[in-house]
Amino acid sequence: MPETPEIRYGTEGAFSFSRLGDVRYVECRALAECGFITHAFCTRWGGVSEGRLADLNFGMHVGDRDEHLARNRALLCSAFNIPEHIVTVDQVHGDRLLVIDEAFQGGQQIGPLEYDGIITAIPGIPIGIKTADCVPVLLADRRRRVVGAVHAGWKGTALGIAAKAARVFMQTFSSVPEDILAVIGPAIGPCCYEVDEAVFHRFDNTREETVAFTGGRKEGKWMLDLSAANRSQLQGAGIPRENIFSADICTSCRHDTFFSHRGEAGDTGRQLSLIMLR
């Protein structure tokens, strides 16, 4: 297990690598200073999975053993002193958002939870999303005490899922944009994420077309900055620029520290990004 590096990326002084027990993770200072929030962008270190999945893997369909997944969850929850049932969803690279409220808790869910984001104002419910290059976005309303976790791959980003989540905060929970913190965790960077014209044209006539793309290494290819695209969309939803924090750590460059689908040729695990109201 390599030593976790110091962060030399992102908003100056906004992020740090931390450790609880064996679990190593990235935290955002702005969220940590909210005394009612527990959060973490997990690295790949601190669990019991083996081989290519070493070792804090949360991916359920990547060939890991059930007992490893259960032990990894238990280790994480023990380290953070949170309930062992972390609410996650069957991510489908869309823009559907699950709102966990009293009505949802009192009902019976039939079939899989096919969403790419979770929002709740209920304390004591840890929510999380799994990534291995896609963008994890954690949201928190500091005044009304609402939190969200969003999975934004290129498809979800093209659909504006992070901005949609911010609007759910405002419309459903009466959040004021100035009270919302938006934190973009480690994800594949523009240094490594080359896409084709089909992806590029999904962003036609958007601001992201100009702020998130540069020319690729070959004709008809583009380098996509998913973090920049999500920052742009969050600002477009009204969240002030100073409330948006981005780690800008490339998971593909740092697949010694994070699982990376592209950096490991698709043969890898998934890290968890979680948030909870205490």
C-alpha positions in Angstrom: 0.0 0.0 0.0 1.7 3.2 -1.1 1.7 6.3 1.0 -1.1 8.7 0.1 0.4 11.8 -1.6 -0.1 15.4 -0.5 -2.7 17.2 -2.5 -1.2 19.7 -4.9 -4.3 20.2 -6.9 -7.6 22.0 -6.8 -8.6 25.1 -4.9 -5.6 26.2 -2.8 -5.9 24.7 0.7 -9.4 23.4 0.1 -8.7 19.7 0.2 -6.5 17.3 2.1 -5.8 13.6 2.4 -6.9 12.2 5.7 -7.0 8.8 7.4 -9.4 7.2 9.9 -8.2 3.7 11.0 -6.9 2.2 7.8 -9.3 4.1 5.5 -7.6 6.8 3.5 -9.8 9.5 1.9 -9.9 13.0 0.6 -11.9 15.6 2.4 -12.9 19.2 1.6 -12.2 21.8 4.3 -15.5 23.7 3.6 -17.6 20.6 4.2 -15.5 19.5 7.2 -16.1 22.9 8.8 -19.9 22.2 8.7 -20.1 20.5 12.0 -23.2 18.6 11.1 -21.8 16.8 8.0 -19.7 13.6 7.6 -18.2 13.2 4.2 -15.4 11.5 2.3 -14.0 10.9 -1.2 -12.5 7.4 -0.5 -9.3 6.3 -2.1 -8.7 2.7 -3.0 -6.8 2.0 0.2 -8.1 0.8 3.5 -10.0 -2.4 2.7 -9.6 -6.1 2.3 -10.2 -6.7 -1.5 -7.3 -8.3 -3.3 -5.4 -8.3 -6.6 -6.6 -5.8 -9.2 -9.3 -4.7 -6.7 -6.9 -3.9 -3.9 -8.2 -2.9 -1.6 -11.2 -0.7 -0.6 -13.4 -1.7 -3.5 -17.1 -1.0 -3.4 -18.0 -2.2 -6.9 -20.5 -5.0 -6.8 -20.2 -6.2 -10.4 -16.4 -6.3 -10.9 -15.7 -9.8 -9.6 -15.1 -9.1 -6.0 -16.1 -11.6 -3.2 -19.3 -10.8 -1.2 -17.4 -11.1 2.0 -14.8 -8.6 0.9 -17.5 -6.1 0.0 -19.2 -6.6 3.3 -16.0 -6.2 5.2 -15.1 -3.1 3.2 -18.4 -1.5 4.1 -18.0 -2.5 7.8 -14.5 -1.0 7.9 -15.6 2.3 6.4 -18.7 2.6 8.6 -16.7 1.8 11.7 -14.0 4.3 10.8 -16.6 7.1 10.4 -19.0 5.9 13.0 -21.9 5.9 10.7 -24.8 3.3 10.1 -23.6 0.3 8.1 -26.4 0.6 5.6 -25.0 3.2 3.1 -27.7 4.1 0.6 -26.4 3.7 -3.0 -28.2 3.4 -6.3 -27.8 1.4 -9.5 -26.1 4.1 -11.5 -27.2 4.1 -15.1 -25.4 7.2 -16.5 -28.6 9.2 -16.7 -29.9 12.2 -14.8 -32.5 10.7 -12.4 -32.3 11.8 -8.8 -33.6 9.9 -5.8 -35.0 12.1 -3.0 -35.0 10.2 0.3 -37.8 11.7 2.4 -40.3 10.3 4.9 -42.6 9.2 2.1 -39.9 7.2 0.4 -38.8 5.7 3.7 -42.4 4.6 4.5 -43.0 3.1 1.1 -41.8 -0.1 -0.5 -39.4 0.1 -3.4 -40.1 -2.4 -6.2 -37.2 -3.1 -8.5 -33.7 -1.6 -8.7 -33.0 2.0 -7.7 -31.9 3.3 -11.2 -30.7 6.7 -10.4 -27.4 8.7 -10.6 -27.9 10.9 -7.6 -29.3 10.9 -4.1 -30.6 13.9 -2.0 -31.9 13.9 1.5 -32.6 16.2 4.5 -32.9 13.3 6.9 -30.1 12.9 9.4 -28.4 9.6 10.0 -28.7 8.3 6.4 -25.3 8.0 4.7 -25.6 8.3 1.0 -23.0 7.6 -1.6 -22.1 7.1 -5.2 -19.4 4.9 -6.8 -16.9 6.0 -9.4 -13.7 4.9 -11.2 -13.1 8.0 -13.4 -16.6 9.6 -13.5 -17.1 12.8 -11.4 -18.4 12.5 -7.9 -20.2 15.7 -6.7 -21.2 16.2 -3.1 -23.7 19.0 -2.3 -24.7 20.5 1.0 -27.0 23.3 2.1 -25.3 24.8 5.1 -28.5 26.5 6.4 -31.4 24.1 5.6 -29.2 21.0 6.1 -29.7 19.1 2.9 -27.1 16.9 1.3 -26.7 15.2 -2.0 -24.3 12.8 -3.8 -24.2 12.9 -7.6 -22.5 10.6 -10.2 -21.6 12.5 -13.3 -20.0 10.7 -16.2 -20.0 12.3 -19.6 -23.6 11.2 -20.3 -24.9 12.6 -17.0 -22.8 15.7 -17.5 -24.2 16.2 -20.9 -27.7 15.9 -19.3 -26.7 18.5 -16.7 -27.2 16.2 -13.7 -25.2 18.3 -11.2 -27.2 21.5 -12.1 -30.4 19.5 -11.9 -29.5 18.4 -8.4 -28.8 22.0 -7.3 -32.3 22.9 -8.7 -33.9 20.1 -6.6 -32.3 21.7 -3.6 -33.8 25.1 -4.5 -37.2 23.9 -5.6 -37.9 21.0 -3.2 -36.1 22.2 -0.1 -36.2 26.0 -0.7 -32.4 26.3 -0.7 -30.8 29.6 -1.5 -27.9 29.2 -4.0 -25.5 31.2 -1.7 -26.1 28.5 1.0 -25.1 25.6 -1.2 -21.6 24.1 -1.2 -20.7 22.0 -4.3 -17.6 19.8 -4.1 -16.2 18.0 -7.1 -14.0 15.1 -6.1 -11.3 13.1 -7.8 -12.1 12.2 -11.4 -10.4 11.6 -14.7 -8.8 14.8 -15.9 -8.4 16.5 -19.3 -4.9 15.2 -19.5 -6.2 11.6 -19.9 -9.9 11.8 -21.1 -9.9 11.7 -24.8 -13.3 11.4 -26.4 -14.7 11.2 -30.0 -16.9 13.6 -31.9 -20.1 11.9 -30.9 -19.4 12.9 -27.3 -18.3 16.4 -28.3 -21.5 17.0 -30.2 -23.6 16.1 -27.2 -22.4 19.4 -25.8 -23.2 21.4 -28.9 -24.5 25.0 -28.2 -23.7 24.8 -24.5 -21.2 26.8 -22.5 -19.4 23.6 -21.7 -18.5 23.2 -25.4 -16.1 26.1 -25.0 -14.9 25.7 -21.4 -14.5 21.9 -21.2 -13.0 20.8 -24.5 -9.6 21.1 -26.1 -8.2 19.5 -29.2 -7.3 15.8 -28.9 -4.2 14.0 -30.0 -5.7 12.9 -33.3 -8.1 14.4 -35.7 -11.7 14.0 -34.6 -10.7 13.5 -31.0 -11.2 15.9 -28.0 -9.9 16.1 -24.5 -12.8 16.6 -22.1 -12.5 18.2 -18.7 -15.5 16.7 -16.9 -14.8 18.7 -13.7 -14.8 22.0 -15.6 -18.0 21.1 -17.3 -19.7 20.4 -14.0 -18.3 23.6 -12.4 -19.8 25.5 -15.3 -23.2 23.9 -14.9 -23.3 24.4 -11.2 -22.5 28.1 -11.7 -25.2 28.2 -14.4 -27.6 26.9 -11.8 -26.8 29.9 -9.6 -24.3 28.5 -7.1 -21.6 31.2 -6.6 -18.2 30.4 -7.9 -16.6 30.7 -4.4 -19.0 27.9 -3.2 -17.7 25.4 -5.8 -14.6 23.4 -4.9 -12.8 21.0 -7.2 -10.0 18.6 -6.2 -8.7 18.4 -9.8 -7.0 15.1 -9.1 -6.9 12.9 -12.2 -7.8 9.3 -11.2 -6.2 7.9 -14.4 -2.9 9.6 -13.6 -3.2 8.5 -10.0 -4.5 4.9 -10.3 -2.0 4.1 -7.6 -4.4 5.9 -5.2 -7.8 5.7 -7.0 -9.5 3.1 -9.1 -9.5 4.2 -12.7 -11.5 2.5 -15.5 -9.4 4.1 -18.2 -6.1 4.0 -16.4 -6.5 0.3 -15.7 -8.0 -0.7 -19.1 -11.5 -1.3 -17.6 -10.3 -4.0 -15.1 -10.7 -2.2 -11.8 -12.9 -1.6 -8.8 -14.9 1.4 -7.6 -14.3 3.9 -4.8 -17.1 5.4 -2.8 -17.9 9.1 -2.2 -20.2 9.6 0.8 -22.0 12.3 2.7 -24.3 12.2 5.7 -26.1 14.6 8.0 -25.2 13.8 11.5 
